[in-house]
Amino acid sequence: MNALKMGPHPEKNDTVIAIDGKALRGSRPSKGKKLVHIVSAYSSELKLILGFTPVDMKSNEITAIPDVIDTLFVEGALITSDAMGCQKTICKKNH
């Protein structure tokens, strides 16, 4: 298996990690309760989910995205997210 090559210049590699939140269909526990939500990190190069974390029922994916990033070694990778993940604290996150 080839190692995941990540360099400091995104234009010289094709490592893209997409971070996104999803509601799990059919996960509503009972009437009036919220669906289960998770935030996952997907590698477009490897075509698999690298990691995920559940979102606290009293929160949203903004608080869960840093947890997913912290569990991964993503140095040199280009990380994408939707508008929910475009918070200053998340974008400035260093490893």
Secondary structure as GFF3:
##gff-version 3
##sequence-region A 1 95
A	DSSP	three_ten_helix	10	12	.	.	.	ID=ss1
A	DSSP	beta_strand	16	23	.	.	.	ID=ss2
A	DSSP	beta_strand	37	43	.	.	.	ID=ss3
A	DSSP	beta_strand	48	54	.	.	.	ID=ss4
A	DSSP	alpha_helix	61	70	.	.	.	ID=ss5
A	DSSP	beta_strand	78	81	.	.	.	ID=ss6
A	DSSP	three_ten_helix	83	85	.	.	.	ID=ss7
A	DSSP	alpha_helix	88	91	.	.	.	ID=ss8
###
